């Protein structure tokens, strides 16, 4: 009967360990947001350069880029948009290119 040497056994264990680690499935990539629909109040940013939309539940703030006519501040609007590509000067909210917006006719409560 042949005995296996300790160094050979250690090398075999190392190889098995390497195979065990490499068989883990790769993590799934996060899904990218394609379109956003939200309802909220329009407000001016702290530096007064950006138009923001704070959702009615207060959980999310968007830095909105809307074509003319831009919504005025202090009103409730419904928006549809897509994530803004690139950087912005505004340091508040999630940057969003608005593809469509409409006023609900309501004013925001302060």
N, C-alpha and C positions, 0 to 999 in steps of 0.2 A: 504494500500500500504506500502510495506516494503522499507526502505531506506538502501543503502549500506554505511557502515562506511568508513571514509577517509582512515584509515590504510588498510582496505581490498581492496579498490580501488588502493592504491599505490602498494600493493603486486601484484595485477592483472596486473597493468601496467609494473611492473618489469619482470614478467613472460613473458608477450607478447614481451617485448623488447629482452629478452634472446632468444626466439624462432626466432625472426626476424633476429638477428645476426647470428644464427647458420644455417640458410638456404642459406647462400652465398656459391656458388660453390667454391671448392678448386682450387687454381691456377694450371694451367697445367704445368707439368715439362718441362724444356727446353730440346730440342732434342740434344742429344750428337752427336758430329761429328764422323762419322764412317770412312770416307776416305777423303783425301785431294789430289787435283790435282792442281799443280801450275807451273808457268814458271817464272824464275827469274835469277838473277846473284848471283854467289857464292862469298862470301867474308869471310875473317877471322874475328873472333870476336875481340873485343877490347883487351881481355887478351890473344889472340892467341891460346886459347885452344879449341875453338869450331868453327865448320864450319856453316856458316849462309847462307840462301837463302833469298835475298830481291826480292820480286815480281817486275815485270816490271813496274807496276803502282805505286810502292813505298809505298803502303799502308800496306803491311804485311811483317814481317820478321820471318822466321822460323829458329830454331836451329835444324839442320838436322843431323840425325844419319844414315849413310849409310854404308852398308857392303863393303868390299873390292871388287873392287877398288873404293876408294873414289874419288869423283870429285875434280879436282883441282880448285883453286880459280881464279876468273876473267873470268869465262866462263858462258854462258847462258845455263841452263839446264831445262828440264821438269821433274818434280818429281811426284810420287804417293806415298802416305804414310798414316800412321795412327797415331793418337795422342800417344805420348810417355807416358807410365805408370811410375809413380814415379818421383822423383826429379832429377835434373841435376846440375852439377857444373856451367854450363853456365847461366848467368843472363840475357841474351839477347834472344829475339825471343820466338816463340811458339815451344815447343819441339815436334819433329816429327820423328817417325821411318820410314825411307824411304824403301818402298818395291820394288820400281823400279825407275831408273833415266836414262836419256839419254841426251847427249849433242846435242844442235842444230847446233853446228859448229861455233857459233858466239862468239865473245869476248865482254865483258862488256865495255860500255863506261864509262869513269870516269868523 
